[in-house]
Amino acid sequence: MAAPFPGRSLYIARMSEPASVAAPLARRLIPLIVIVLLAIAAYLTFGRGMISLEALVQHRAAIDAFVTEHRVLAVLAYIALYVVAVALSLPGATFLTVSGGFLFGLVLGASAAVIGATLGATVIFLVARTALGEPLLKRAGPRAKQLAEGFREDAFSYLLFLRLVPAFPFFLVNLVPAFAGVRLSTFVVATALGIIPGGTVYAFAGTGLDSIISAQKEAYDACMAAGRADCHLTFNAHGILTPELIGALIALGVLALVPVVVKRLRARARATM
Protein backbone atom coordinates (compact mmCIF):
# COMPACT_ATOMS: atom_id res chain seq x y z
CA MET A 1 0.00 0.00 0.00
CA ALA A 2 1.43 3.41 -0.97
CA ALA A 3 2.11 6.01 1.70
CA PRO A 4 -0.70 8.59 1.95
CA PHE A 5 1.79 11.45 1.74
CA PRO A 6 4.77 10.20 -0.29
CA GLY A 7 6.54 13.58 -0.24
CA ARG A 8 6.35 14.01 3.50
CA SER A 9 9.08 11.51 4.42
CA LEU A 10 11.40 13.04 1.78
CA TYR A 11 10.72 16.54 3.13
CA ILE A 12 11.45 15.45 6.72
CA ALA A 13 14.69 13.75 5.63
CA ARG A 14 15.87 16.88 3.84
CA MET A 15 14.97 19.10 6.79
CA SER A 16 17.03 16.88 9.12
CA GLU A 17 20.14 16.98 6.91
CA PRO A 18 21.46 20.36 8.16
CA ALA A 19 21.10 19.24 11.77
CA SER A 20 22.96 16.00 11.09
CA VAL A 21 25.77 17.93 9.40
CA ALA A 22 25.88 20.69 12.03
CA ALA A 23 26.26 18.28 14.96
CA PRO A 24 29.59 16.75 13.82
CA LEU A 25 30.87 20.21 12.84
CA ALA A 26 30.02 21.56 16.30
CA ARG A 27 31.94 18.68 17.89
CA ARG A 28 34.91 19.40 15.63
CA LEU A 29 34.92 23.05 16.70
CA ILE A 30 35.03 22.28 20.44
CA PRO A 31 38.87 21.85 20.63
CA LEU A 32 39.37 25.06 18.63
CA ILE A 33 37.01 26.99 20.89
CA VAL A 34 38.81 25.65 23.97
CA ILE A 35 42.20 26.75 22.59
CA VAL A 36 40.89 30.25 21.81
CA LEU A 37 39.29 30.63 25.25
CA LEU A 38 42.45 29.44 27.01
CA ALA A 39 44.56 31.85 24.97
CA ILE A 40 42.30 34.77 25.88
CA ALA A 41 42.28 33.76 29.54
CA ALA A 42 46.08 33.42 29.66
CA TYR A 43 46.58 36.76 27.93
CA LEU A 44 44.15 38.57 30.26
CA THR A 45 45.63 36.91 33.35
CA PHE A 46 49.33 37.28 32.62
CA GLY A 47 49.44 39.89 29.87
CA ARG A 48 52.46 40.40 27.64
CA GLY A 49 54.92 40.26 30.53
CA MET A 50 54.51 36.59 31.38
CA ILE A 51 57.46 35.55 29.20
CA SER A 52 59.90 38.44 29.21
CA LEU A 53 63.28 39.64 30.40
CA GLU A 54 61.57 41.56 33.19
CA ALA A 55 59.87 38.40 34.49
CA LEU A 56 63.14 36.45 34.30
CA VAL A 57 65.04 39.10 36.27
CA GLN A 58 62.26 39.40 38.83
CA HIS A 59 62.18 35.65 39.56
CA ARG A 60 65.79 34.82 38.69
CA ALA A 61 66.86 33.65 42.15
CA ALA A 62 63.93 31.24 42.47
CA ILE A 63 64.39 29.96 38.90
CA ASP A 64 68.13 29.40 39.33
CA ALA A 65 67.56 27.52 42.60
CA PHE A 66 64.89 25.30 41.02
CA VAL A 67 67.06 24.49 38.00
CA THR A 68 70.03 23.64 40.23
CA GLU A 69 68.08 21.39 42.61
CA HIS A 70 65.65 19.78 40.13
CA ARG A 71 67.30 19.93 36.72
CA VAL A 72 65.26 17.20 35.01
CA LEU A 73 61.99 18.52 36.39
CA ALA A 74 63.01 22.05 35.37
CA VAL A 75 63.62 20.93 31.77
CA LEU A 76 60.24 19.16 31.67
CA ALA A 77 58.53 22.25 33.11
CA TYR A 78 60.28 24.41 30.51
CA ILE A 79 59.08 22.13 27.69
CA ALA A 80 55.53 22.19 29.07
CA LEU A 81 55.60 26.00 29.27
CA TYR A 82 56.87 26.14 25.69
CA VAL A 83 54.07 23.83 24.50
CA VAL A 84 51.48 26.06 26.15
CA ALA A 85 53.08 29.25 24.77
CA VAL A 86 53.08 27.93 21.21
CA ALA A 87 49.68 26.22 21.37
CA LEU A 88 48.03 29.36 22.75
CA SER A 89 50.16 31.73 20.60
CA LEU A 90 51.30 33.65 23.68
CA PRO A 91 53.80 36.49 23.10
CA GLY A 92 57.40 35.83 24.11
CA ALA A 93 58.14 32.43 22.55
CA THR A 94 61.38 33.77 21.04
CA PHE A 95 62.61 34.97 24.40
CA LEU A 96 61.60 31.61 25.84
CA THR A 97 64.08 29.98 23.45
CA VAL A 98 66.78 32.43 24.54
CA SER A 99 65.97 31.63 28.16
CA GLY A 100 66.46 27.92 27.44
CA GLY A 101 70.05 28.55 26.44
CA PHE A 102 70.53 30.77 29.47
CA LEU A 103 69.11 28.24 31.95
CA PHE A 104 70.29 24.91 30.52
CA GLY A 105 73.15 25.65 28.13
CA LEU A 106 73.26 25.50 24.35
CA VAL A 107 72.64 21.80 23.63
CA LEU A 108 70.04 21.06 26.30
CA GLY A 109 68.36 24.45 25.97
CA ALA A 110 68.05 24.26 22.17
CA SER A 111 66.86 20.63 22.33
CA ALA A 112 64.18 21.46 24.91
CA ALA A 113 63.03 24.46 22.86
CA VAL A 114 62.77 22.39 19.66
CA ILE A 115 60.79 19.67 21.45
CA GLY A 116 58.44 22.18 23.08
CA ALA A 117 57.90 24.16 19.89
CA THR A 118 57.27 21.01 17.85
CA LEU A 119 54.75 19.65 20.35
CA GLY A 120 52.96 22.99 20.60
CA ALA A 121 52.83 23.34 16.82
CA THR A 122 51.48 19.80 16.54
CA VAL A 123 48.65 20.61 18.95
CA ILE A 124 47.58 23.57 16.79
CA PHE A 125 47.97 21.50 13.62
CA LEU A 126 45.73 18.71 14.92
CA VAL A 127 43.10 21.10 16.28
CA ALA A 128 43.00 23.08 13.02
CA ARG A 129 42.91 19.95 10.87
CA THR A 130 40.10 18.42 12.92
CA ALA A 131 38.02 21.56 13.30
CA LEU A 132 38.56 23.31 9.98
CA GLY A 133 40.92 21.48 7.67
CA GLU A 134 38.77 18.58 6.52
CA PRO A 135 35.47 20.54 6.31
CA LEU A 136 37.16 23.32 4.32
CA LEU A 137 38.73 20.87 1.87
CA LYS A 138 35.38 19.17 1.33
CA ARG A 139 33.66 22.48 0.59
CA ALA A 140 36.52 24.08 -1.36
CA GLY A 141 36.36 24.46 -5.10
CA PRO A 142 38.40 22.45 -7.60
CA ARG A 143 41.19 25.05 -7.74
CA ALA A 144 41.63 25.07 -3.96
CA LYS A 145 41.71 21.28 -3.89
CA GLN A 146 44.31 21.28 -6.66
CA LEU A 147 46.51 23.67 -4.69
CA ALA A 148 46.11 21.51 -1.59
CA GLU A 149 47.11 18.40 -3.53
CA GLY A 150 50.16 20.22 -4.90
CA PHE A 151 51.19 21.20 -1.37
CA ARG A 152 50.70 17.64 -0.14
CA GLU A 153 52.87 16.17 -2.90
CA ASP A 154 55.93 18.11 -1.72
CA ALA A 155 54.77 18.91 1.80
CA PHE A 156 58.09 18.12 3.46
CA SER A 157 60.12 20.50 1.28
CA TYR A 158 57.53 23.28 1.46
CA LEU A 159 57.21 22.97 5.24
CA LEU A 160 60.97 22.91 5.73
CA PHE A 161 61.24 26.10 3.67
CA LEU A 162 58.49 27.85 5.64
CA ARG A 163 60.09 26.89 8.96
CA LEU A 164 63.62 27.88 7.98
CA VAL A 165 62.89 31.30 6.49
CA PRO A 166 62.12 33.75 9.36
CA ALA A 167 59.59 35.69 7.29
CA PHE A 168 56.52 33.58 7.96
CA PRO A 169 54.58 33.69 11.27
CA PHE A 170 54.99 30.48 13.22
CA PHE A 171 51.27 30.23 13.96
CA LEU A 172 50.33 30.63 10.29
CA VAL A 173 52.73 27.86 9.22
CA ASN A 174 50.91 25.55 11.63
CA LEU A 175 47.58 26.25 9.95
CA VAL A 176 48.43 26.05 6.24
CA PRO A 177 49.45 22.34 6.30
CA ALA A 178 46.32 21.54 8.35
CA PHE A 179 44.08 23.09 5.70
CA ALA A 180 46.00 21.27 2.96
CA GLY A 181 45.58 17.86 4.61
CA VAL A 182 49.30 17.19 5.19
CA ARG A 183 50.15 13.96 7.02
CA LEU A 184 50.93 14.27 10.73
CA SER A 185 54.31 12.48 10.45
CA THR A 186 55.43 14.81 7.65
CA PHE A 187 54.37 17.87 9.62
CA VAL A 188 56.17 16.79 12.80
CA VAL A 189 59.48 15.84 11.13
CA ALA A 190 59.64 18.91 8.87
CA THR A 191 58.71 21.20 11.78
CA ALA A 192 61.36 19.77 14.10
CA LEU A 193 64.11 19.93 11.48
CA GLY A 194 63.10 23.42 10.38
CA ILE A 195 63.14 24.77 13.93
CA ILE A 196 66.62 23.48 14.79
CA PRO A 197 68.75 26.20 13.09
CA GLY A 198 66.81 29.16 14.50
CA GLY A 199 66.38 27.48 17.87
CA THR A 200 70.12 26.86 18.10
CA VAL A 201 70.90 30.48 17.26
CA TYR A 202 68.55 31.86 19.90
CA ALA A 203 69.70 29.35 22.52
CA PHE A 204 73.30 30.30 21.77
CA ALA A 205 72.38 33.94 22.31
CA GLY A 206 70.90 32.88 25.63
CA THR A 207 74.27 31.60 26.84
CA GLY A 208 75.41 35.24 26.87
CA LEU A 209 72.20 36.61 28.34
CA ASP A 210 73.89 37.32 31.67
CA SER A 211 75.75 40.30 30.20
CA ILE A 212 72.54 41.59 28.60
CA ILE A 213 70.74 41.30 31.95
CA SER A 214 73.51 43.23 33.70
CA ALA A 215 73.43 46.02 31.12
CA GLN A 216 69.64 46.20 31.18
CA LYS A 217 69.61 46.19 34.99
CA GLU A 218 72.04 49.13 35.13
CA ALA A 219 69.92 51.09 32.65
CA TYR A 220 66.77 50.22 34.60
CA ASP A 221 68.27 51.29 37.94
CA ALA A 222 69.48 54.56 36.39
CA CYS A 223 66.01 55.16 34.98
CA MET A 224 64.40 54.54 38.36
CA ALA A 225 66.95 56.78 40.10
CA ALA A 226 65.98 59.58 37.71
CA GLY A 227 62.41 59.30 38.94
CA ARG A 228 60.94 58.23 35.62
CA ALA A 229 57.76 56.17 35.48
CA ASP A 230 58.39 54.46 32.12
CA CYS A 231 61.30 52.23 33.19
CA HIS A 232 61.28 48.71 31.73
CA LEU A 233 63.67 45.84 31.14
CA THR A 234 63.53 45.10 27.43
CA PHE A 235 64.93 42.42 25.17
CA ASN A 236 65.18 42.92 21.41
CA ALA A 237 65.26 39.55 19.67
CA HIS A 238 65.72 41.20 16.28
CA GLY A 239 69.27 42.12 17.25
CA ILE A 240 70.20 38.44 17.25
CA LEU A 241 69.11 37.89 13.65
CA THR A 242 71.86 39.73 11.80
CA PRO A 243 71.61 40.19 8.01
CA GLU A 244 74.24 37.47 7.57
CA LEU A 245 72.28 35.04 9.70
CA ILE A 246 69.01 35.83 7.93
CA GLY A 247 70.77 35.24 4.61
CA ALA A 248 72.04 31.88 5.84
CA LEU A 249 68.55 30.80 6.94
CA ILE A 250 67.08 31.89 3.60
CA ALA A 251 69.79 29.93 1.81
CA LEU A 252 68.86 26.83 3.83
CA GLY A 253 65.21 27.42 2.93
CA VAL A 254 66.02 27.67 -0.77
CA LEU A 255 68.07 24.49 -0.47
CA ALA A 256 65.02 22.75 0.98
CA LEU A 257 63.10 23.59 -2.21
CA VAL A 258 65.72 22.04 -4.52
CA PRO A 259 63.96 18.61 -4.58
CA VAL A 260 60.72 20.31 -5.63
CA VAL A 261 62.43 22.18 -8.47
CA VAL A 262 64.21 19.03 -9.67
CA LYS A 263 60.94 17.09 -9.58
CA ARG A 264 59.16 19.76 -11.62
CA LEU A 265 61.97 19.93 -14.18
CA ARG A 266 61.98 16.16 -14.63
CA ALA A 267 58.20 16.10 -15.05
CA ARG A 268 58.42 18.88 -17.66
CA ALA A 269 61.22 17.04 -19.48
CA ARG A 270 59.18 13.82 -19.62
CA ALA A 271 56.16 15.75 -20.88
CA THR A 272 58.12 17.23 -23.79
CA MET A 273 59.69 13.91 -24.90
N, C-alpha and C positions, 0 to 999 in steps of 0.2 A: 504494500500500500504506500503511495507517495505521501511525502510530508505535506501537511496542509499549507505551510508557508516555506517553500523550498529556499527562498532567498534569505530567510531570517538567520539560519545557522551560518551562512557565508558572511552575512553582515556582522554577526557577533564575533566570528573568528577574526575578521579584519580589524574590528574595533579593539580586540585584545592584543593585536600584534605590537603596537607601540608600548604597551605596558610590559610585555614579555621582553622587549628589547631594552627598555629603560632600566629594568631591574638589574640585569647583569652589568650595564654601564655604570649604574650607581655604585654597585659593589666594587667595580674597578677603580672608581674615583676615590674610594675611602682612604687608601694609603696616601694618595696625593694630597688630599685634604688634611690628613694628619700631619704630613710633612710641613705643609704651609702654615698650619696653626702652631706647630712647635717652633718654626722659624720666627714667626711673629712674636710668640711668647718669649723666646730667648732674646730677641732683639730688644723688646720692651723692658725685660728684666735686667739685662746686663748692658745693653747699649753697645756702642762701638768700642768701648774701652775694655771689653772682656779679654781680648787677645791683643795686647799692646805692650810697648816698651814700658809705659807707665805702670801697668799692672805687674809686669815682671819685676821691676825695681821695688815696687811696694811690698811684694810678697817674696822677695828674693831669699831672705834668710830661711823662711819656712820651706821654700821649694828646694833650696840647696840641701837642707837637713834631710828632707824626705828622699831625695835622689841618693844621697850618701848612705842612708840606713836601709832603704828598700829599693834598690836599683831596678830589679826586675819588675816589681809592681809599678814603679815610676814610669818605666818604658811602656807597660801595658796601659797605664792611665793616660799617657801622652798619646798613644795610638787611638784610644777610645775618644779622647778629646778631638783629635784630628778628624776622625770619622764623623763625629757630630758636627764639627765646623764645616766640613765639606758637604755633608748631606743636607744641612740646613742653610748652606750658602752664607754663613756668618762672616763678617768682615774680619780680616786679620790672619787668614790662612798662610799667607806668605811669611809673615813674621813668626808664625808658629813653626814653620820649617827652619827659620833662622834660629829660633829658640832650641830646636832639637839638636842642632850642632853645638850650641852653647852649653846645653845641659848634659849631653851624652857623648860628645865628640863627633868627628866627621862621619865615620863609618856607621856607628850605631844610630846616630841622629838622622842621617840621610835615609838609612834603611827603614827606621820607624816612620819617618815622614812619607816615604813611598808607599809603605803598607797602609798607613792610615788614609792617605789620599786615594789610593786605589779602592779600598773598601768603601769609603764614603761616596766615591764616584759610582761604584757598582750599585749602591743603594738607590741613588737617583736614577740610574739607568734602568733598573728593574721596575721602579715605581712608575717612571714615565712610559716604559714599554707596556706595562700592564694596564695603566690607566688610559693612555692616549695613543701609544704607538700603533697597536693592532687595529683599534677602531678607526684611526685616521687613515691607515693604509687601505682598509676595506672601503672607505668612502672616497678616497682620493681618485682623481681622474687618471686616465691612461698615462699621461705625461709624468705625473708625480710618481706613479708606480714604476715607470721606466727609470726615472732618476734614482729611486730607492734601490732598484735592482742593480743599477750601475755602481752605486755606493757599496752594496753588499758584495759584489764580485771582487772588489779590491779593498775591502773594509780595513784590513790590517794596515796597508800602506797609507791610506787616507787618514786613519786614526792616528798613526804614528806621526804623520806630518802635522796634524792639528795639535797634537800634544807637544811636539818639539818646538814649534814656532810660537813665541810668546806674544802673539797678536790676537789670539782667539780666547775669549772668556772661558774659563774652566767649566763653569756651569753649563754654558751653551754646548760645549763639546760633549757633555754627558747626554744631552737631549737629542742631538742630531742622529747618532747611531740608533737610539731607541726608536725614533720615528721611522728610520730606514729598515728596521727589523734585523739589525746585525746580531750575530750569535754572541751569547754571553762570554764564551771562552775567548773569542777574538777580541772582544771589548776589553776584557780583563788583562790579557797579555799585552796588547798594544798600549793600553793605558799605563801599565806598570813600567814598560820599557821607555815610553815617551816621557814619563815623569822623572826618570833617573837623572838625566843630565842637569835639568834645572834644579831638582831637589838637592843634588850634590853641591851645586854652586851656592845655593842659599845656606845649606848646612855648613859649608866651608866658611862662609861669611860669619856664621854664628860662632865659630871657634875664636873669632877676634872681637866678639860683641862686648867683651869686658871693657876694652878701651873706648868703645862707643858709649857705653853706659857711663863711664867716668866723665867723658867730655860733656855728655848730655846733663849729667848730674851737676857739674860745675856751672853750666849755663842756666840750669833751672834754679840753683841756689842763688846765683847772681840776680836772676830775674825776681825772685821772691824778696831778696834783700833790697831791691829797688822799689818795692812796694807795688809792683804791678799785679794785676788780677788775671792776666791772660797767660800765665806761665804753664807750660806743658812739656812733658818729655816726649819727643817725637822720633820716629824712625822712618827714614825714607828708603824703601826697598828699591826704588828706581836707580839709586846710586850704585847698587850692586851690578845691575845689568848694563855694563859698559857697551859702547858700540861694537867693540871687537867681539864681546861675548854674544851679543845679539846676532851678529853676523855668523858666528860659529853655529849657533842654534838653528838659524835659518838654513845654513848649509847642510846640517844634519837632516832637517826637514825635507829639503830638496832631494837629498840622497834617498830618503825613504820613498819618494815617488818614482825613483828610477825603474823599479819593477813594473809599475803601471805603464810608464812610457814605453818600455821595451815590449810589453804585452800588446799595447795598441799598435805599435809599429809592425810587429809580426803579423797581427790580424790584418792590417792594411796591405802588407806585402802578399799575404795569401789570397786576399780578395782581388788583387790586381793580376795574379798569375793566370 
